[in-house]
Amino acid sequence: MAAPRDWLGSVEAEGIAGRQGSSGVEVVFPSDPATPAPLCPHGPTLLFVKVNQGKEETRRFYACSACRDRKDCNFFQWEDEKLSGARLAAREAHNQKCQPPLSRMQCVERYVRFIELSLSQRKFCQGCQQLLLPDDWEEHQEHRVVADISITQLKRPSQLLYPLENKKTNAQYLFTDRSCQFLVDLLSTLGFTRVLCVGTPRLHELIRLKASGEKKSNIKSLLLDIDFRYSQFYMEDSFCHYNMFNHHFFDGKAALEVCRTFLQEDKGEGVIMVTDPPFGGLVEPLAVTFKKLIAMWKEGQSQDSSQKELPIFWIFPYFFEFRIRQFFPSFCMLDYQVDYDNHALYKHGKTGRKQSPVRIFTNIPPNKIILPSEEGYRFCPLCQRYVSLENQHCEHCNSCTSKDGRKWNHCFLCKKCVKPSWIHCSICSHCALPDHSCGAPKDGCFICGELDHKRSTCPKIATSKKVNKAVRKQKQRKSNKMKMGTTKGQSMNHTSATRKKSRRERAHQYLCS
């Protein structure tokens, strides 16, 4: 996820927000679900409420489940707001306009026709991100078109399509081949025969490639993803256009039945769900959706196996551990670091704070999961699980305590292990970074310090922006002056050196004459 560090910090703060009465926006799941939520282009909306210092405000509102930024989906409606017939009709028209141009059936028909074309006729428009049939060529003749699309390329659509990098909605940062291969090998070792891939297109591709390769694998997979562009590369039984934040199948009951059949095949045996949600997404709606998928799987279970759990790999940053375990207490976090191809930071082989914070949360016992020793993982006989090399066993905590891959230190005052960069603060009575603000409010506005609003709604934000702009200009002027001084100095030094050289040459000629 090519996100700046300040965003990563805000996500980490949100990940630990469940431990304290914080300010912000929370999702509300009504006790009476009889009243359907209004629809936006991404399906049923969610009900939200603003919270200040742990106290809910009185008025609640509906907003898009998938987009946290109103630039991406501007749907907003107060819970008690009554809309006129004209507004409802306009909203419905807008929702229809935002849907994909082709139906699921049309995509399948086009795909079948496309693979029957000769290699020279198989073309892909990079600008429109669309497979082209001969009837489409004239319309796209001015666009960037790639020809000779092979069957191998069709099996790796994530390499043809541009990743959607909106970190709060799609966050289409794709697993590296290393992480993907590890997951496929692990799933095979654990004996799974079906994988429900929720938001993991590259894993879906690799599973299907293995199944059609020379050494045929017996693992099948179904991809559920919000990116409708994948519709043009898969048949109905391999892909469903899906929003994981509200459990919405865009193609209705037909797609829902595809998912249900996949989960309940062989009485639900041999299936696992692997999900990689956008890191900017809220944990609670994701947990509610996953529980609905679990319930769907359980419908096909016999009475004897009603106590079983659907095996899950939930791939998410380690600092969401507290939130995830609130909803799934049986989950544990593996030390394996998942990394991404198109991410500037989450790369394999980095050390210290630059290591990927992405981990695998699972309800599979960790002693059954072998992590690769060649990548720096070792087995801890005391914890009975594989851990990263620097994750040392703490005799006081009686566990390998590190979460981020570095060696953590035990604080006897806090009675737990903490990050190596933290020290114990006697004023705050807990460990924190050395330059933290003692007693500062954890919530509220970063500009004025008031607790009743956030930075984005601060009345002083305009003044703050002016001040910041003035400071930036002043720094730029100072930087330009320093550069000019350096250039001038270099120029004077060069002139002086040239003159000295000329004098030496004249003196040498004089002495030799």
N, C-alpha and C positions, 0 to 999 in steps of 0.2 A: 504494500500500500504506500504509494509514493506520497506520503504525508509529511509535512514539516514537523519538527520536534515539538513545537508549541502545541500543535494539534494532538500529538501523541501524549503529551503531558495532560491535556484536558481529558482525553479518553481514559487515562490512568486514574485521574481524579474522579471521573464518573464511575470507574470500576470499583473504587473503594467508598463511594458515596453511600452505599447501602449500610455502612457501619455507623452512620451518624445522621441526626436529623438535619438534612441538607435542604438548600433552596434549589429551585429549578422547576422542571415539568415532569410529571409522573403520569403513567398510563392508568386508567380506571377501567376495570372490567365489571360492568353492571351485574348485580345479582339477578336481575330480571332481563335475560337476553331476548325476550319476546319482541321488543322494539328493535327493528333492524337498523344498523348504523347507515347513514347516508353514504352514497358511493362517490368515489373519485376515479380518475383513470386507472388507478392501481388497485381497484376493488374496494371492499368495505373499509371505511375509515376507522380510526381508533378514537376513543374518548380520552381526553387529557385534562389535567387540572394543574394549575400553578401552585407551587408549594413554597412558602417562605418560612425558614427556620422550623421545618417539620410540620407547619400548620397549613392546611389546605385553604385556598381561597374559595369563595362561595360559588362562583360561576365557572362551569366546566364547558369545554368546547371539543368539537370534532376536527381532526386534521388527518392528513395522509399518513398511512401506516408505514410506507416505504421511504418517503422523502422527509428528512428533518429540516431541509432548507426550503423555504417557500419559493425560492427562485426555480426549483425543480417541479414543485406542485404547490400551487397557491391556494388549495382548498382550505377553507376555514368556515366553520358554522358553530354558533353558540348552541349548547345542548337544548335550551328552551326556545330557540329561535323558530318562528313560523315563516315558511317561505311561500310566496305566491306561486300560482300555477305557471306563470310566465318564467319565473326564475328556475323552477324545477325543470321545465322544458329546455331552457337554455343550458342548464347544467348537463342534462342527458345528452344533448347535441354535442356539447364540448367533450364529454366522456367518449362518445362514439368516434369523434374526430381524432382523438388521441390513441385509438386502438391501432394495432398493426394493419398495414394495407391489405394483407392476404390472410384468409382464414387458415386454420390448421390443415384442413383437407386440401386446400389449394397448394399449400407449401409441399405437402406429401406428393401430390400429383406432379408438381414442377420438378421435384427432386428425382422422381422415377424417370421423367423425360430427360432430365439433365444427364444422368449416368448412362443413358442409352446413346448419347451423342458421341461422336468421334473426339479424340483428344484435342484436335485443332479447333473444334467448335465449342469446347467447354471454356466459358469465360466468366470472370468475376469482376464486378465493378467495385473498386476500392472506395470510391467516393460514396456510393449508395450502400455499400456493404451487402451486395446482393448477387446471387448466382444468376447468370443471364442465359435465357433461351434465345434462339435465333430471332424470334419476334421482338425481343427487347433491344437488339443491337443498335438499331437506328436511334432510338431514344437516348442511348448512352454513348454515342460515338464521340462526343466531346469530353467524356469523363476519363478518369484514369482506370483503364481496364487491363486486367491480367489475363492472358490466354493460356492455353494448354494446362488446364487444371487437372491434375492426375487423381486417380482414385485414392492414392496415399494422402494427398492434400485434403481430399474430402473427408478423410477419416480423422484429420487434425484441424477442425474448424477454428480452434482457438489460435492457430498460427496464421489463419487467413483474416480473421476478424480483428479490428482494432479493439484493444481492451477499453471498457468503460471505466474511467478512473474517478468517478464521483465517490469519494470515500464514505459518504453518508447514505448512499442509495445502492449503487451497484458494487463499487469497490472491487472491480474485476482484476484483482492481482492474482496471477496464476502461479500455481505450484511450480517449482523447478523440477526438472526431471529426476533429480536426486530424491527430493521429498516424495514425489509421486511414485517413484519406483519402490521406495521404502514402504509406502502405504499398501501398494498392490501386493508386494511380497509378504507383508505382515497379514493382510486379509487372507491370502492363500494359506499361509502357515496356520492361522487360526481356524481354518476349515470352512470359511464362509463361501457360499455359492451364489449369493445375490447381494448387490450393494445398491442401496438407495442413495444416490448422490444429490444432496440438496445444496445447490450453489457451488458445486465442485466440477466444472466442465472438463478440466484437464485430466482429473482422475477418471472420469467417465470415458474419455477418449482412450486412455492407456488400457483400461480394462477391456474395452472393445477391440483394441488392437491386439492384445494378448489372445483374446478369444478367437480371432481370425488368423493368427500367425501360424508358423510352422509347428511350434510347440503349443498346441492349443490348450488354452485355459478353460476350465469349466465354470468360470465366474461370469454372471450376467449383471448388467447394471441398468438403472433407469435414472435419467437426469431430470431434476426439478430445478428450474432457473427462471429468474425474472427477465432475462435477456431473450426477447422473442426472436432475435436473429438466428438462434440455434434451431428454430423450427424448420429452416430450409435445408438442414443437413441430416435430419433424423426422421424415421418413421414414427407413427403414433405410439408404438410400444416402447420407444427409447427415450422420448423427451416429452415433458409437460411444461407449458408456460405457467409459471407459479410464483406467487408472492409469499415468501416465508414469514413475513411479519404479520400476516392476517389469515394464513392458510387458505388463500384464494387461488383456485384454478381458473385461469382466464378462459379456457375452452369448455367450461361447464362440467356437467355430469360425466360426459364421455372421458375426459381427462382424469376426473376423480376415480372412476372405475378402473382405469389403467393402473393408477397408483395402488388402489385397494387390492386388485388382483395380484400385483407384483408382491405386495407385502404378505398376503395371505397364502401364496403358493406353498405347497408342501406343508400345510398347516402352520405356516409361519416359521418353519425351521430353516436354518442356514442363511438368514438375512441379517444385514447390519445397515444402519444409517450413518453416513459420513457427511457432515455439514461444515461449511466454512463461511459463516455469515459476514457481512460488512462489519468492521470493527466499530464503526460509528453508530451502529444500530443498538436499540435498547434491548437489554437482556430479557425483561419480563415478557414482552410479546413473542419473542423467539421461543421462550420456554413454554408458553401457552400453545404455540403452534406445534412444537415437538411433542407435547403431551397428546395433542389431537392425532398426530401420526401414530403415536404409541397405541392410542385407543383403537385406531383403525386396524393396526396389526393384531391387537388382542381379540378383535371380533372373530378372527379365524382360529383362535386357540381353543383347545379342548379344556374341559373342566380341570383335568389333572395338571395342566401346565399353566394355570391362571396366575401362579406366583412368579412366573418367569418375567424377565425384563427384556425389552427390545435392546440388543447391543447397539451402542452409539459411540461414535467418535465425533466430538464437538471441538472444532479447531478454532481457538480464540486466544487473545493475549493472557498471560499468566495473572495479570492484576485484576482480572474479572473472576478469579477463583471463588472469592467470597460470595459474589452475586450468583454464580452458576450453582454453587452448592446450597444456596438458599432454596432453589427450586428442585435440585437433584442431589439430595444428600449422599446418595450412594456413589457419586462420581469422585474419581481421583484424578490428579493431574500428572501426566508423564513428563519426564525431563526432556523428551525429544524436541529439538528446535526445528520448527517448520519454516522453510524459507521460500521466497517468491522470486520469479524471473524478473518481473518489471517493477521491482521495488528498489529504491535507492539505498535503503538501510537494511532490510531484512535479508541478508545474504549469509551463506554458509562460510565458516572459517574465520569470522570476525571474533574479536575477544572483548572482554570487559563490558562496558555499557553498550557497545555497538552490536552485541549479539541480538539475534532475533528474539523478541519477547513472546512469539507465538508458540503455543503448546497444544497438546491433545488432551482433552478431558474425556474420560470414559468410565463406563460402569463395568468394564471387563477387569477382572483382578490383575493388578500390575505385575504379579509374578509370572503371568502367562505371556507377557509381552517382552520380547528380547530386542534390545536396542543395539545397533551396530557398534562393536568395539573399535572398528577402524575409524569411526567418526568421533571417538573420544568418550564413549559411554562404558561404564563398568557396573558390575553387579555388586550391590551392597548386601552381604549375608545377614546383617542385622535387620535391615528394612525389608529384605526379601523382594527387592525390585532393582531395576537398572536405573542408574543416575548418571549425571554428567560428571566428568573427571574432577572438577573443582568443587563439586557438591560433597563436602566432607560430613561424615556422621558426627552429630553433636551428642556427647554422652549425657549432657544435662537435659536436652529436649528429647533424647532417645529417638532421633530420626535425622535423616539427611534434609536439612532445612532450607537450603538455597532454592530460590524460585527463578532467578535470572541467569544462572550458569556460573556466577562468581562465588567465591568462598565467603560465607556470611560469618559474622562474629556473634558470640553469645553475650548478651547484656544481662548481668545478674540482677540489676535493679528492675528491668522490664520482665525478667524471667522468660526471655525468648531470644532467638537469634534475629539479627537485623542486618541490613545491607552494610557492606564495609565502609561506605562513605558517610554513614550516620554516626552520631555521638549522642550520649545521654544528656538531655537538658534538664537541669535541676529545677528550672522555673516551670517548664511545661510538664515535668514528671514523666517524660517518655523520650525515646530516641527520635532524632530528626536530623536533617541536614545542618551543618555548622552555621550556615548563613540564614537560617529560617527566622521568621519574625515571631518572637515569643508572645503568646497570648493573643495573636492576631486572629480575627474571625476567619473561620474556614470558608464562610459563605459570604454572599453579598457582592457589592460592586467593586471592581478593581480600580475604578477611577476616583470615586468619592468616598468609598468605604461604607456607605449606607447598606443596611441589611435587607431593605424591602424591595430591591430591584437588582438586576444584573447589568453588566457593562453596556450591552446592546441597547438597553432602554434608559440609560442614564441621561438626565436632562443636561448634564455638563459635557456630554460626549463631543459636541461641536467645539467647545473651548479646548478640550483635551486634544482634539485633532489639530487645531491651530497651533497649539504649543508644540506638539510633536513635530509638525511640519516645520516650524521655526527652528527647532533644535536640529532637525535633519539638515536644513539649509545652512545653519551655522557650521555644522560638522563638515558639510560638503565644501564650504568656502575655506575652512581651515585646511582640509585635505588638499584642495587645489593649490593653496598658497605653498604648502609643503612640497608639492610636486614641482611647482614653478621654481621654488628655491633650490630643489635638488637638481633640476635641469639646468638652471642658471649656473649653479656651482660646477656641474659637470662640464658645461661649456667653457667657463673661465679656466678650469683646470686644464682642459684640452688645449686652449690657446696658450697658456703659460708654458705647458710642456713643449709645444711646437716652437715657441720662441727660444727656450733653453736649448733645444736640439739644434736650431739654426746657429745659435751663438757657438755651440761646441764644434759644429762643422767648420765655421769660419775660423775659429781659433786653431783647429787641427790643420786647415789649409795654410794658415799663416806660419805655423811652426814648421811645417814640412817644406815651405818655399825657401 
